[in-house]
Amino acid sequence: MKQKITFFILLITTSVISSCAYNLSTKLDALPGGVKHIQIPLFKNTTTEPGVEVFFTNALKLEALRSNVARVENEEANAEAVLQGTIASITVIADDSILEAENDTYLPKRSVLVQQYKVSVSVDLSLKKKGSNAVLWSGNFQQTKNFTAAQITLPVINSSNPLYNQSAKRQTLDALSKEMMQAGFDRMIENF
């Protein structure tokens, strides 16, 4: 009798432990319209920043491949829908962290040193059914990220290389593309 009670308690404990799971939803993720094959062409770049369309296209393709929700096709003929992207705007502005060089003897008077720049990007995405051009889903994404400007006076970041700002801006745009396309693809899967 004691063995039966022990077995019964063990059976209930095992079933309770194995049934506990964290699940956000009961349905499988899917693209709007039940699309299973998509093509992602090179983003359209309406900005003056050259080459950033490659960052965003590659980031979106990587998210689509990681998700396994749909197969990414190289040719539009093999796809059910086309996921198009447009980089609407990129703005780079000096952040509030500006130093006036009044007391510095090695800089001209009224020189302004920017410590940080702010990059803001706006991207439009749309999933269109092939052939009919019916829009299955569309969304606009905006995000901002800071990067440190070249610092001449700090020993830690002592860089007066004229290419530093360009390189830092490109790295920031690459990081933004990955973050934005992850959020964009997730929103599209959730049809939000």
trRosetta pair geometry for C-beta under 8 A, 3 or more apart (Angstrom, degrees):
i j d omega theta_ij theta_ji phi_ij phi_ji
1 4 5.7 -52 -153 31 35 112
1 5 6.6 32 151 -16 66 103
2 5 5.8 -53 -149 36 34 110
2 6 6.3 35 152 -18 66 108
3 6 5.7 -54 -145 40 32 112
3 7 6.1 34 154 -20 65 108
4 7 5.7 -53 -144 38 29 112
4 8 6.2 32 154 -22 63 107
5 8 5.6 -53 -146 36 30 113
5 9 6.4 29 155 -17 64 106
6 9 5.9 -54 -146 38 29 109
6 10 6.2 29 154 -18 64 110
7 10 5.7 -57 -146 40 29 113
7 11 6.1 32 154 -23 65 107
8 11 5.7 -52 -145 35 28 113
8 12 6.5 25 156 -15 63 106
9 12 5.9 -55 -146 38 30 108
9 13 6.2 30 155 -19 65 109
10 13 5.8 -54 -143 38 28 112
10 14 6.2 29 157 -19 63 109
11 14 5.9 -55 -146 37 26 111
11 15 6.4 21 157 -14 62 109
12 15 5.9 -58 -146 39 29 107
12 16 6.2 28 157 -18 66 108
13 16 5.9 -57 -145 37 28 109
13 17 6.2 23 159 -15 65 110
14 17 6.0 -58 -143 39 27 107
14 18 6.1 16 163 -10 64 113
15 18 6.1 -59 -138 43 27 104
15 19 6.1 21 163 -17 63 114
16 19 6.1 -64 -144 39 25 105
16 20 6.8 32 156 -32 62 102
17 20 6.1 -51 -154 18 31 112
23 26 7.0 59 145 -80 129 57
27 30 7.7 -69 150 4 109 104
29 67 6.9 -97 108 -177 142 111
29 69 5.2 -74 114 -103 103 118
29 189 4.7 4 -169 -180 112 123
29 190 7.8 -46 -130 -67 96 56
30 34 6.1 -8 164 -113 134 49
30 35 7.9 142 170 47 86 56
30 69 6.1 167 -118 -165 31 105
30 189 7.1 134 62 -154 21 76
31 34 7.2 84 74 -168 76 3
31 35 4.3 -54 91 58 129 96
31 36 7.7 -169 33 -68 117 30
31 38 6.9 157 -94 -50 171 129
31 69 5.8 124 -38 138 85 120
31 70 5.2 4 -18 -42 133 133
31 81 7.3 -162 136 50 143 145
31 127 6.7 -167 -177 -157 114 160
31 136 7.5 49 151 126 95 143
31 137 7.8 -127 -176 7 79 139
31 188 6.7 -4 -132 142 78 103
31 189 6.6 -58 -87 -106 51 60
32 35 7.0 18 75 7 50 107
32 127 6.1 137 52 80 111 143
32 136 4.3 159 104 155 115 104
32 137 4.3 140 16 -41 150 117
32 188 6.9 -96 -9 -178 103 78
32 191 5.1 118 -82 -104 99 104
33 81 6.9 114 75 -60 139 145
33 127 7.6 -165 20 125 123 123
33 129 6.6 -139 -173 -79 168 105
33 136 4.3 -70 -19 -134 130 134
33 137 8.0 -134 -7 -21 101 94
35 38 6.0 68 143 -66 127 94
35 70 5.9 6 117 -110 85 143
35 80 4.8 -172 -141 89 88 124
35 81 4.5 -39 -128 9 150 128
35 127 7.1 -152 19 175 158 127
35 129 7.8 -149 -83 -102 121 72
35 136 6.9 103 -26 115 129 177
36 70 5.3 180 -165 -128 29 83
36 71 6.5 26 150 14 74 91
36 80 6.4 71 45 5 64 141
37 70 6.2 -170 -76 -178 16 99
37 71 5.0 -19 -109 65 71 98
37 73 5.3 41 -180 -30 100 123
37 78 6.2 -104 167 138 140 76
37 79 4.9 -153 129 -130 93 52
37 80 4.9 109 60 -3 85 90
37 81 7.7 142 87 26 57 68
38 64 6.7 -109 70 -153 129 144
38 70 4.9 60 -2 125 104 140
38 71 7.4 160 25 78 64 47
38 72 6.1 -32 74 -110 83 57
38 73 6.8 178 84 19 28 88
38 79 5.4 49 -154 -151 18 119
38 80 7.0 -51 -76 53 53 78
38 81 5.3 -29 -111 75 83 84
38 82 6.9 138 -164 -109 77 22
38 83 5.1 32 177 -15 131 108
38 127 7.3 -56 -125 -137 129 103
39 72 7.3 106 -110 -166 35 62
39 73 4.8 -54 -79 73 85 92
39 74 7.3 22 -128 138 99 6
39 75 6.9 -82 -106 101 136 21
39 76 4.8 -122 48 -97 169 59
39 78 7.4 116 -65 67 113 78
39 79 3.8 -112 -21 -34 98 159
39 81 7.7 -169 25 96 72 41
39 82 5.2 -29 67 -112 93 74
39 83 7.2 -180 81 23 40 74
39 130 7.9 66 22 -77 115 124
40 57 6.5 151 141 -157 107 81
40 60 5.7 -173 -160 110 147 115
40 61 5.2 -165 72 -81 147 84
40 64 6.5 -174 -35 2 141 156
40 72 6.2 -31 6 -146 108 109
40 82 7.7 149 -89 -164 31 62
40 83 4.9 -24 -98 69 82 103
40 84 8.0 174 -143 -81 56 33
40 85 7.7 20 -162 -4 94 107
41 57 7.7 -71 124 -128 34 123
41 76 7.6 -3 -58 -69 110 110
41 82 6.7 7 -6 -165 104 112
41 84 6.4 -2 48 -107 102 78
42 53 5.7 60 173 144 91 121
42 54 7.4 -22 -141 -87 102 58
42 57 5.2 -38 -129 -84 51 156
43 53 4.0 -156 71 -152 97 88
43 56 4.7 15 -23 86 159 120
43 57 4.9 -143 -12 -58 91 90
43 60 7.8 122 -60 8 110 138
43 84 7.8 125 -119 -177 54 59
43 85 4.1 -44 -113 90 98 103
43 86 6.5 166 -172 -93 86 23
43 87 5.7 69 147 -23 130 92
43 123 7.8 -46 -148 -144 139 109
44 53 7.0 -144 93 -119 2 133
44 84 7.4 20 -5 178 105 102
44 85 7.2 -175 24 99 70 52
44 86 4.5 -17 65 -112 103 81
44 87 7.1 -157 92 23 53 69
45 49 7.3 -115 -172 72 123 75
45 50 7.9 102 130 -126 157 34
45 52 6.2 130 -121 63 128 87
45 53 4.1 -103 -48 -51 113 115
45 86 7.9 -177 -75 -157 23 57
45 87 4.9 4 -120 47 63 119
46 86 6.3 28 -10 -180 112 101
46 87 6.4 -169 29 84 72 67
46 88 6.1 0 53 -132 126 34
46 89 7.5 -38 87 -66 102 51
47 52 7.0 -5 62 44 129 135
47 87 5.6 -63 -1 120 112 111
47 88 7.8 65 -51 112 95 21
47 89 6.1 123 -87 -136 108 30
47 90 4.6 45 -141 19 162 101
49 52 4.9 27 114 -13 114 129
49 87 7.9 -86 60 134 111 145
49 90 4.9 -20 -5 62 140 152
49 173 7.2 -176 163 -109 148 158
51 54 5.6 -31 -175 17 70 115
51 55 7.6 74 137 -17 75 94
52 55 5.2 -42 -162 27 57 117
52 56 6.5 46 147 -13 77 103
52 87 6.0 100 102 -111 115 173
52 90 6.8 96 31 -56 173 154
52 173 5.4 -79 -123 166 114 140
52 177 7.3 -172 -175 -68 86 128
53 56 6.0 -59 -149 42 36 106
53 57 6.0 36 155 -20 70 110
53 87 6.1 -128 -87 -3 75 127
54 57 5.8 -54 -139 39 29 110
54 58 6.1 25 163 -15 64 111
55 58 6.3 -67 -152 40 21 105
55 59 6.2 18 156 -18 62 113
55 173 5.9 123 55 131 173 94
55 174 5.0 -127 -134 -108 128 61
55 177 4.0 -177 141 -23 103 167
56 59 5.7 -55 -142 38 30 111
56 60 6.3 28 159 -17 65 107
56 85 5.9 -147 138 126 123 149
56 87 6.1 176 -5 -68 160 110
56 123 6.4 180 -140 -120 143 141
56 177 4.6 -126 -82 -139 58 113
56 180 7.5 -33 -123 80 96 121
56 181 6.3 157 -156 -61 66 122
57 60 6.0 -59 -149 37 27 107
57 61 6.3 26 155 -17 64 108
57 85 7.0 -169 -85 51 66 131
58 61 5.7 -54 -144 38 31 111
58 62 6.2 35 155 -23 65 106
58 177 7.7 52 63 137 84 137
59 62 5.7 -53 -149 34 29 114
59 63 6.6 30 153 -18 63 104
59 177 4.3 175 -11 140 152 95
59 178 4.7 -140 -130 -91 124 49
59 180 7.5 65 119 64 148 79
59 181 3.9 143 123 28 106 150
59 182 7.6 -79 170 -34 105 72
60 63 5.7 -53 -150 36 33 111
60 64 6.4 33 152 -18 65 106
60 83 7.0 -163 160 123 132 127
60 85 6.3 -168 -37 -34 162 148
60 125 7.7 167 -118 -114 139 126
60 181 4.4 -124 -75 -150 64 129
60 184 7.1 -40 -108 82 99 128
60 185 6.6 154 -144 -60 71 113
61 64 5.7 -56 -148 38 33 111
61 65 6.2 30 155 -18 67 107
61 72 6.0 96 -148 -154 83 160
62 65 5.8 -56 -146 38 30 109
62 66 6.2 31 155 -21 65 108
62 178 7.8 -24 68 -124 140 86
62 181 7.6 85 55 110 92 137
63 66 5.7 -54 -144 36 30 112
63 67 6.3 30 159 -25 64 109
63 181 5.3 -163 -11 136 140 98
63 182 5.5 -172 -101 -98 128 53
63 184 7.8 116 82 69 168 84
63 185 4.0 172 137 6 136 161
63 186 8.0 -94 -171 -35 130 71
64 67 6.0 -56 -147 30 28 112
64 69 7.4 -92 -152 49 64 96
64 70 6.6 -47 -166 66 101 92
64 72 5.0 103 116 -69 128 119
64 83 7.4 175 -79 41 142 160
64 185 6.4 -142 -65 -129 64 138
65 68 7.8 25 172 -62 35 55
65 72 5.8 -55 -71 4 80 135
67 70 7.7 15 91 23 114 67
67 185 6.6 -146 -39 153 143 128
67 189 6.7 -149 -157 -76 148 143
69 189 5.9 -129 -90 -113 167 115
73 76 7.5 136 103 -90 118 20
73 78 4.2 -164 -156 90 144 109
73 79 4.4 -157 48 -65 135 90
74 78 7.6 38 51 41 60 131
75 78 4.9 81 74 7 95 102
75 79 7.3 -169 98 -12 52 92
76 79 5.5 -63 -149 34 42 115
76 82 6.1 -2 -128 -85 105 116
76 130 6.5 158 176 -123 91 127
79 82 6.3 97 111 -73 143 65
79 130 5.8 137 99 -49 85 142
80 129 7.2 -43 153 -142 74 69
80 130 6.0 -156 170 14 25 113
81 127 5.4 31 154 179 135 89
81 128 6.2 167 -162 83 87 36
81 129 5.3 -51 -103 -104 92 39
81 130 5.8 -141 -95 -23 29 82
81 136 6.2 -35 -132 8 148 142
82 127 7.5 168 83 -152 40 49
82 128 5.3 -16 59 61 88 91
82 130 6.0 101 -22 -81 92 83
83 125 6.8 -5 -176 -169 88 100
83 126 7.6 176 -151 89 48 39
83 127 5.1 -16 -101 -101 76 77
83 188 7.9 40 -129 -159 123 168
84 125 7.2 159 86 -154 49 51
84 126 5.4 -12 60 61 94 86
84 127 7.9 172 20 -86 68 29
84 128 6.6 6 5 7 113 112
85 123 6.1 -7 -169 -177 105 107
85 124 6.9 157 -155 84 54 54
85 125 5.1 -17 -101 -101 82 73
85 126 8.0 170 -81 21 40 63
86 123 7.0 159 81 -159 48 60
86 124 4.5 -4 56 56 99 102
87 90 6.7 1 165 -38 115 102
87 121 7.0 -51 -152 -165 97 101
87 122 7.6 116 -170 82 53 55
87 123 5.6 -31 -108 -104 56 82
88 122 4.3 -54 67 104 111 103
88 123 6.5 -176 8 -98 88 22
88 124 5.5 78 -44 -15 116 101
88 140 7.6 -2 -3 -142 149 103
89 120 7.5 -2 114 110 101 91
89 121 7.2 175 91 -149 59 39
89 122 4.5 28 45 37 91 112
90 119 6.9 -14 -168 -168 90 92
90 120 7.2 163 -152 84 42 53
90 121 5.3 -1 -105 -105 77 77
90 122 7.9 -146 -64 25 44 68
90 173 7.2 8 -137 -112 137 119
91 119 7.3 162 84 -152 48 45
91 120 4.8 -4 56 55 96 100
92 117 5.6 7 -174 174 94 125
92 118 7.2 161 -151 79 48 46
92 119 5.3 -12 -100 -100 79 73
92 120 8.0 -170 -73 21 36 67
92 169 6.3 -14 -107 -128 145 126
93 117 6.9 157 81 -159 30 76
93 118 5.3 -19 64 59 82 97
93 120 7.7 6 11 2 102 108
94 98 6.2 52 153 -76 127 112
94 114 4.5 -102 -136 -124 113 132
94 116 7.6 111 -166 85 58 53
94 117 6.0 -55 -105 -107 42 69
94 118 7.6 38 129 14 8 86
95 98 7.7 178 85 -42 58 78
95 114 7.3 118 38 -168 71 97
95 115 7.1 -70 65 73 111 78
95 116 3.9 -19 32 93 139 100
95 117 6.2 -159 -18 -109 91 13
95 118 4.9 113 -78 -33 87 100
95 146 6.1 28 -69 -127 144 115
97 114 7.3 90 90 -167 75 56
97 115 4.0 -70 124 57 115 118
97 116 4.7 57 47 20 126 106
98 112 5.8 -10 -175 -171 112 103
98 113 7.0 151 -162 77 60 48
98 114 5.6 -28 -107 -103 80 60
98 115 7.1 -154 -85 7 29 85
99 112 7.3 149 75 -160 50 52
99 113 4.4 -16 60 62 103 102
99 115 6.5 79 -15 -41 102 105
100 110 7.3 -36 -159 -135 95 44
100 111 7.8 132 -165 76 48 51
100 112 6.4 -28 -104 -105 55 68
101 104 4.5 -48 -168 31 92 124
101 107 4.2 -39 158 91 148 144
101 108 7.6 72 94 70 128 47
101 109 7.7 -160 98 -137 86 26
101 110 7.5 19 61 101 81 5
101 111 3.9 -15 45 68 133 98
101 112 7.1 -141 2 -73 94 20
101 113 5.9 88 -51 -17 109 106
102 109 7.0 38 -126 -145 55 75
102 110 7.4 36 -88 -73 72 43
104 107 4.5 33 101 26 125 106
104 111 7.5 -62 62 53 125 123
104 153 7.6 -93 -119 -90 139 141
107 111 4.4 -96 159 32 120 153
107 113 7.8 -69 -126 -50 165 112
108 111 5.1 113 67 -52 75 109
113 149 7.8 175 173 96 72 137
113 151 7.9 71 177 -126 123 65
113 152 7.6 -115 -127 28 128 101
113 153 7.6 -12 -141 5 167 119
114 117 6.6 52 147 -65 132 78
114 149 4.8 91 102 -17 90 168
115 148 6.9 -41 165 -146 66 75
115 149 5.9 -171 -176 36 14 107
115 151 7.1 31 -129 -89 72 104
116 146 5.2 0 -179 -171 119 117
116 147 7.0 160 -155 82 73 32
116 148 5.8 -45 -102 -108 74 47
116 149 6.1 -135 -77 -8 18 91
117 146 6.8 154 81 -154 43 65
117 147 5.6 -15 60 61 92 82
117 149 5.8 102 -23 -66 94 95
117 165 7.3 82 -12 -150 148 102
117 168 7.9 120 41 109 122 120
117 169 7.1 -31 90 -89 146 95
118 144 5.9 3 -179 -173 100 112
118 145 7.6 163 -154 83 59 28
118 146 5.4 -34 -99 -97 66 75
119 144 6.8 162 84 -152 47 60
119 145 5.5 -17 61 63 97 77
119 146 7.5 165 16 -97 76 22
119 147 6.7 27 -10 1 114 106
119 169 6.4 140 -79 -145 135 80
119 172 5.1 130 22 124 149 132
119 173 6.5 -109 166 -71 155 74
119 176 6.7 -116 107 -40 121 151
120 142 6.9 8 -177 -173 95 95
120 143 7.4 -177 -146 94 58 34
120 144 4.5 -20 -97 -98 79 91
121 142 7.0 178 90 -144 50 53
121 143 5.9 -9 56 59 91 77
121 144 7.7 169 16 -84 65 43
121 173 7.1 119 -68 -130 139 79
121 176 5.3 119 16 148 142 144
121 177 7.9 -73 133 -71 171 63
121 180 6.7 -88 93 -52 125 159
122 140 6.8 -3 -171 -176 93 99
122 141 7.2 163 -152 86 48 48
122 142 4.7 -10 -102 -99 78 89
123 140 7.3 163 85 -156 45 53
123 141 4.9 -14 61 61 93 97
123 142 7.7 175 21 -76 64 44
123 180 5.9 104 25 152 139 141
123 184 7.1 -62 98 -72 125 148
124 138 7.2 -1 -176 -173 90 99
124 139 7.5 173 -152 91 53 41
124 140 5.3 -22 -101 -103 73 76
124 141 7.9 178 -81 20 27 71
125 137 8.0 -8 117 115 96 92
125 138 6.6 175 94 -150 57 54
125 139 5.3 -3 57 58 98 84
125 140 7.8 -177 21 -82 69 30
125 141 7.1 28 -4 -3 108 111
125 184 5.2 114 -10 -173 155 131
125 188 7.0 -83 120 -66 137 127
126 135 5.6 -55 -168 -136 114 105
126 137 7.0 176 -150 93 49 54
126 138 4.0 -4 -106 -105 86 95
126 139 7.8 171 -78 20 54 53
127 135 7.2 104 73 -163 54 61
127 136 4.6 -57 103 64 103 104
127 137 4.4 26 35 49 114 91
127 138 7.3 -149 22 -68 64 54
127 188 6.4 113 -29 -154 132 128
128 133 5.4 -12 -177 -148 127 50
128 134 6.7 150 -157 72 71 36
128 135 5.6 -40 -99 -98 78 54
128 136 6.7 173 -105 6 21 85
129 132 5.0 0 95 54 116 103
129 133 6.9 -85 66 -20 73 5
129 134 4.5 8 29 54 121 91
129 135 8.0 -118 4 -59 81 12
129 136 5.9 107 -44 -42 85 108
135 138 5.5 -17 -177 -34 128 114
137 188 5.3 120 123 -140 151 86
137 191 6.4 -116 -103 -126 128 69
139 184 6.3 174 86 -141 130 86
139 187 5.8 99 -107 110 172 135
139 188 6.8 -128 5 -72 134 82
141 180 5.1 133 132 -163 138 103
141 183 6.4 138 -134 93 136 115
141 184 5.2 -80 -40 -77 150 105
143 176 5.8 172 93 -153 120 100
143 179 6.4 -169 162 102 169 118
143 180 5.2 -144 11 -82 138 104
143 183 7.9 131 -60 33 135 149
145 172 5.3 -177 101 -169 120 103
145 175 6.5 -170 170 93 172 114
145 176 5.2 -144 6 -76 135 104
145 179 7.9 127 -62 35 133 149
146 172 7.8 -115 108 -131 18 138
147 168 4.5 154 159 156 136 108
147 169 6.4 -163 52 -83 154 46
147 171 7.3 125 -118 74 141 97
147 172 4.4 -99 -50 -60 130 138
148 151 7.2 -36 163 -29 109 108
148 157 6.7 -69 138 -155 138 168
148 168 6.7 -110 63 -155 61 151
149 165 6.2 4 -139 -100 73 102
149 168 7.6 -173 -106 72 32 158
150 157 7.5 -160 -153 148 42 104
150 159 4.7 -107 -145 95 94 97
150 160 6.4 116 159 -107 131 30
150 161 6.7 -156 -121 53 138 66
150 164 4.2 102 -80 82 113 142
150 165 5.9 -79 -17 -50 103 85
150 168 8.0 -165 -52 -5 72 140
151 154 4.2 0 138 27 136 112
151 156 7.9 16 79 70 141 76
151 157 4.3 72 42 95 120 105
151 158 6.8 -68 96 -92 84 35
151 159 6.6 64 47 38 58 79
152 158 6.9 50 -155 -148 31 65
152 159 7.6 -94 -84 70 50 38
152 160 5.2 51 -106 -80 97 99
153 158 7.9 -127 81 -110 8 82
154 157 5.0 25 88 49 122 79
154 158 6.2 -147 86 -68 57 67
155 158 5.7 -12 -140 -44 30 120
159 164 4.8 111 140 -87 133 156
161 164 4.5 110 77 -38 96 99
162 165 7.7 -46 -179 23 44 97
162 166 8.0 31 138 0 64 111
163 166 5.3 -61 -159 46 58 114
163 167 5.6 58 145 -24 85 107
164 167 5.9 -62 -148 39 28 108
164 168 6.1 24 158 -16 67 110
165 168 5.8 -56 -141 40 29 109
165 169 6.1 32 157 -22 65 107
166 169 5.8 -55 -147 35 28 112
166 170 6.4 27 155 -18 63 106
167 170 5.8 -55 -148 36 31 110
167 171 6.4 30 154 -17 65 106
168 171 5.8 -53 -147 37 32 111
168 172 6.3 33 153 -20 64 107
169 172 5.7 -56 -150 37 31 113
169 173 6.4 31 152 -19 65 105
170 173 5.6 -52 -146 37 32 112
170 174 6.4 36 152 -21 64 103
171 174 5.6 -51 -149 34 33 114
171 175 6.5 31 153 -16 64 104
172 175 5.7 -53 -148 38 32 110
172 176 6.2 35 152 -20 65 107
173 176 5.5 -52 -143 38 32 114
173 177 6.3 39 154 -27 64 101
174 177 5.7 -49 -150 28 30 113
174 178 6.9 27 153 -16 61 102
175 178 6.0 -56 -155 34 34 109
175 179 6.5 27 153 -13 67 109
176 179 5.8 -60 -146 42 33 108
176 180 5.8 25 161 -15 70 114
177 180 6.1 -59 -138 42 25 106
177 181 6.0 16 166 -12 64 114
178 181 6.3 -60 -139 40 22 103
178 182 6.4 26 159 -21 60 108
179 182 6.0 -59 -152 33 26 111
179 183 6.6 19 155 -12 63 108
180 183 5.8 -58 -150 41 32 108
180 184 6.0 32 153 -21 67 111
181 184 5.3 -49 -136 40 35 115
181 185 6.0 34 163 -18 67 104
182 185 6.3 -55 -144 37 24 104
182 186 6.4 24 155 -17 60 111
183 186 5.8 -59 -148 39 29 112
183 187 6.3 28 156 -19 65 107
184 187 5.8 -56 -148 36 29 109
184 188 6.4 28 154 -20 64 106
185 188 5.6 -52 -148 35 34 113
185 189 6.4 36 153 -20 66 103
186 189 5.8 -53 -149 34 31 110
186 190 6.4 19 156 -7 65 110
187 190 5.8 -63 -145 47 31 104
187 192 4.8 -98 -157 64 78 100
188 191 7.1 26 -178 -79 35 42
